[in-house]
């Protein structure tokens, strides 16, 4: 008798997927699925068909699972199929569940710490007492992922229902824009698309993460924060912030992650271009695809502390002209971003003292190196909140992002350091930290906005918040020096820059400073006001308008200075996302008191309306209308819509839009063929030569015919 020869191995992809919470992956829903997507620590079933009837007393069947090309102890599981097997959550096991002539049904259990990835299977058959053997290599990969539903998995989330949001939801929102006009930008994650898992495997290989470390969510999330940007190792996205995107795709034009990952896998070269929310959207897709709970986080008024002082420092000349450099840090000046977007991932932290598990911040936007590479995190939110900067990884950088103090310094020849403090602002940085609310998606409004500021820091101005920041300062010699200089400042003239709440594109606005002389003597004041277009990361583009002058304010009197900005003055100078910065500065001649302030706001643009004329029936063609009104006094030319959706044929489409006169309706018809039941989400963007970064989304039900 010869050893058994294997005809077929089958892993019941759909049935296993039901038990493993992987039924949404496209590959297990093929007409005849061949690829299994499984979660570690949960048993799965398979069957082998042989070339002859099985003789249990004579035949032995061995399963050998391997990950990578050089299997080691952690990346190999080898076991003989037997009937009497006890499973153990930290080791491989396989047992025969039934034998029917030429079919052997079996159940495999995997360790709950197993490295995740695409595993290979070899079946080895022998006759007892004989050296002869037959080898069969299974032609399909087995994807084995993190298992946050399993209490023994490091990614386990106690509130399992939240996993419907943080692992299973394939559409979301990213909050973008300055504090007063922040809005949720819809983003299609698409983590179940057939191209995503192969892309992720390619990313991990590109990053050189050893196979035996791929079961550790700490190492995995840190490496993902590095490989989603292209700075170190030809990762997924090239970051660019200067408005010049002709040789790639403008960040504002992306509607989701799948097109980016598909292009990366196909070309095996970095995709142009990304900015912070694009990096964060891709990170969410990759984490959720791997089974690592993840959310996108937006920090409004975000500090980039370039010199680890836990302050954001702005420097001015003696006459209060703002300097673009940091005289104390030639490598780069601190900056304040209107907003910055990163990710939180969920895991236990057995490498740290108790209390630091749960949400961890990671940031894939390349700003500063960490251990020599552009990576950031995982930093426990609890450590950021309490100012415990000695804990891995990058807590100090994240603490400054949400809670640094803003300090303004004026050149002062009398001062030992050459600069004296103008003022300090404890409230400016980290005004609000936002993410999407679980289970809610509001395509048109902000009902799905969740304010999680208290998870990152104590309420501003409370003793706990000051204590947490000073806790960080205590551990940093450089920060101590900066905070020691900030002595009490007394001044008898008060200045207030009035907030500008909203300006619709095409409308005028006014910048006003209120001045109150609280002394009994007149004051001569030199003042300057300016309005500048800026990129969202704080880099200035063009001065739109500036005035300088002197004025006298009598004792106990109130005055105001202002500039009036017309649409024709700012429209030619707007840069992407239409962010504006108004800056004001003043010096009191008699007392040498100095003051400076600035404020950011956004010129608002319309949203795309997405409407269906009739109910959507599965597999029945219909159309959607995409439209908005041109808000400008000039025509729009060269327009294009991009649309992404989960439940229509064709993943992403581009539609040319006709040229449109001023204040007329921009409209296109989108052919739609719904291919799955239930709720589908549609995300759209529009750009033209004159107007960019127009967004819209819709949710709609698909019914049976």
HUWODA-V255842 format. One record per backbone hydrogen bond with DSSP energy under -1.0 kcal/mol. NH is the residue of the N-H (numbers start at 1). CO is the residue of the C=O. E is the energy in kcal/mol with one decimal. If there is no record, write none. Layout:
((NH/CO/E) (NH/CO/E))
//
This chain:
((7/49/-3.4) (8/49/-1.4) (10/47/-2.6) (16/12/-2.8) (17/13/-1.8) (18/14/-1.7) (19/15/-1.3) (20/16/-1.7) (22/17/-2.3) (25/22/-1.5) (26/192/-2.6) (28/25/-1.2) (29/26/-1.7) (38/143/-3.6) (40/145/-2.8) (42/39/-1.2) (44/108/-2.3) (46/106/-2.2) (47/10/-2.4) (48/104/-2.2) (49/8/-2.8) (50/102/-2.6) (51/5/-1.6) (54/101/-2.5) (58/55/-1.3) (59/55/-3.2) (60/126/-2.5) (62/124/-3.0) (63/79/-3.0) (64/122/-2.6) (65/77/-3.3) (66/120/-2.3) (67/75/-2.2) (77/65/-2.7) (79/63/-2.4) (81/61/-3.1) (85/83/-1.1) (91/88/-1.9) (93/109/-1.9) (95/107/-2.4) (96/82/-2.8) (97/105/-2.5) (98/105/-1.4) (100/103/-2.9) (103/100/-2.2) (104/48/-2.5) (105/98/-2.9) (106/46/-2.6) (107/95/-2.3) (108/44/-2.9) (109/93/-2.9) (112/89/-2.9) (114/111/-1.4) (116/214/-1.3) (117/144/-2.1) (119/142/-3.2) (120/66/-3.1) (122/64/-2.1) (123/136/-3.2) (124/62/-2.7) (125/134/-2.5) (126/60/-1.9) (128/58/-2.8) (130/127/-2.2) (134/125/-2.3) (136/123/-2.5) (138/121/-2.2) (142/119/-2.3) (143/36/-2.4) (144/117/-2.6) (145/38/-2.5) (146/290/-2.4) (150/147/-2.0) (153/150/-2.3) (156/153/-1.9) (157/148/-2.0) (160/158/-1.8) (162/159/-2.1) (163/160/-1.7) (164/161/-1.4) (165/162/-1.3) (166/162/-2.4) (167/163/-1.9) (168/163/-2.2) (172/187/-2.7) (174/185/-2.1) (176/183/-2.6) (181/178/-1.1) (183/176/-2.5) (185/174/-3.4) (187/172/-2.7) (188/255/-2.1) (189/170/-1.3) (190/170/-1.7) (193/190/-1.8) (196/193/-1.8) (199/195/-1.7) (200/196/-2.6) (201/197/-2.4) (202/198/-2.0) (203/199/-2.4) (204/200/-2.5) (205/201/-2.0) (206/202/-2.7) (207/203/-2.3) (209/204/-1.7) (213/210/-1.7) (214/211/-1.6) (216/213/-1.6) (220/216/-2.8) (221/217/-2.4) (222/218/-1.9) (223/219/-2.3) (224/220/-2.1) (225/221/-1.8) (227/223/-2.6) (228/224/-1.6) (230/237/-2.0) (236/227/-2.5) (237/228/-1.7) (238/271/-2.7) (240/274/-1.9) (248/245/-2.2) (249/272/-2.5) (253/250/-2.1) (254/251/-1.1) (257/188/-2.0) (261/257/-2.4) (262/258/-2.9) (263/259/-2.1) (264/260/-2.3) (265/261/-2.4) (266/262/-2.3) (267/263/-2.7) (268/264/-2.0) (271/236/-3.6) (274/238/-2.7) (278/275/-1.2) (279/275/-2.4) (280/276/-2.5) (281/277/-2.2) (282/278/-2.3) (283/279/-2.5) (284/280/-2.2) (285/281/-2.0) (286/282/-2.6) (287/283/-3.0) (288/284/-2.8) (289/285/-2.3) (290/286/-1.8) (292/287/-3.0) (294/166/-1.9) (295/344/-2.1) (297/342/-3.0) (298/434/-2.9) (299/340/-3.3) (300/432/-3.0) (301/338/-2.9) (302/337/-2.3) (303/401/-1.8) (304/335/-3.0) (312/405/-2.7) (314/407/-2.7) (316/409/-2.5) (317/321/-2.5) (320/317/-2.0) (323/315/-3.3) (329/326/-1.9) (332/329/-1.5) (335/304/-1.8) (337/302/-3.1) (338/536/-2.5) (340/299/-1.8) (342/297/-2.6) (343/362/-2.6) (344/295/-2.3) (345/360/-2.8) (346/293/-1.9) (347/358/-1.6) (348/154/-2.8) (352/349/-2.0) (358/347/-2.2) (360/345/-2.4) (361/379/-3.1) (362/343/-2.9) (363/376/-1.7) (370/373/-3.4) (373/370/-1.3) (375/373/-1.9) (379/361/-2.3) (381/359/-2.1) (384/380/-2.0) (385/381/-2.7) (386/382/-1.9) (388/383/-2.3) (389/387/-1.3) (398/394/-1.8) (399/395/-3.0) (400/396/-2.1) (401/397/-1.7) (402/398/-1.6) (403/399/-2.1) (404/400/-1.8) (405/310/-1.2) (406/425/-2.4) (407/312/-3.0) (408/423/-2.4) (409/314/-3.2) (410/420/-3.0) (411/316/-2.2) (412/418/-2.9) (415/412/-1.6) (420/410/-2.6) (422/408/-3.4) (425/406/-2.8) (430/301/-3.6) (431/300/-2.0) (434/298/-2.9) (435/450/-2.2) (437/448/-3.1) (440/437/-1.1) (449/446/-1.7) (450/435/-2.9) (452/433/-2.7) (455/452/-1.9) (456/453/-1.6) (457/453/-2.2) (462/459/-2.1) (466/462/-2.1) (467/463/-2.6) (468/464/-2.4) (469/465/-2.1) (470/466/-2.9) (471/467/-2.2) (472/468/-1.7) (473/469/-2.3) (474/470/-2.5) (476/473/-1.7) (480/476/-2.1) (481/477/-1.6) (482/478/-1.7) (483/479/-2.4) (484/480/-1.9) (485/481/-1.0) (487/485/-2.7) (494/516/-2.7) (496/514/-2.2) (498/512/-2.5) (505/604/-2.7) (507/504/-2.3) (509/565/-2.3) (511/563/-2.9) (513/561/-2.8) (514/496/-3.0) (515/559/-3.2) (516/494/-2.7) (517/557/-2.8) (518/492/-2.3) (523/553/-2.4) (525/551/-2.9) (526/587/-2.5) (527/549/-2.8) (528/585/-2.3) (529/547/-2.6) (530/583/-2.3) (531/545/-2.6) (532/581/-2.8) (533/542/-2.8) (534/579/-2.2) (535/539/-3.0) (538/535/-2.0) (541/533/-3.1) (544/531/-2.8) (545/531/-1.6) (547/529/-2.7) (549/527/-2.3) (551/525/-2.4) (553/523/-2.8) (556/519/-1.4) (557/554/-1.9) (559/515/-2.6) (561/513/-1.9) (563/511/-2.0) (565/509/-3.3) (569/566/-1.1) (570/566/-1.3) (571/567/-3.0) (573/570/-1.3) (578/575/-2.4) (580/601/-3.1) (581/532/-3.1) (582/599/-2.8) (583/530/-2.4) (584/597/-2.8) (585/528/-2.1) (586/595/-2.7) (587/526/-2.2) (588/593/-2.8) (589/524/-2.9) (592/588/-2.1) (595/586/-2.5) (597/584/-2.5) (599/582/-2.2) (601/580/-2.2) (603/578/-2.8) (604/503/-3.3) (608/695/-2.8) (609/627/-3.3) (611/625/-2.4) (618/703/-2.7) (619/674/-3.3) (620/617/-2.1) (622/672/-2.6) (624/670/-2.4) (625/611/-3.3) (626/668/-2.6) (627/609/-2.1) (628/666/-1.7) (630/664/-3.0) (636/660/-2.5) (640/687/-2.3) (641/655/-3.0) (642/685/-2.4) (643/653/-2.7) (644/683/-2.7) (645/651/-1.6) (646/681/-1.1) (649/673/-1.6) (653/643/-2.5) (655/641/-2.7) (657/639/-2.5) (660/636/-1.8) (664/661/-1.6) (666/628/-3.6) (668/626/-2.1) (670/624/-3.4) (672/622/-2.9) (675/647/-3.0) (678/702/-2.0) (680/700/-3.0) (682/698/-2.9) (683/644/-2.7) (684/696/-2.9) (685/642/-2.2) (686/694/-2.1) (687/640/-1.9) (688/691/-2.5) (689/637/-2.6) (694/686/-1.8) (696/684/-1.9) (698/682/-2.0) (700/680/-2.4) (702/678/-1.9) (703/616/-3.0))
//
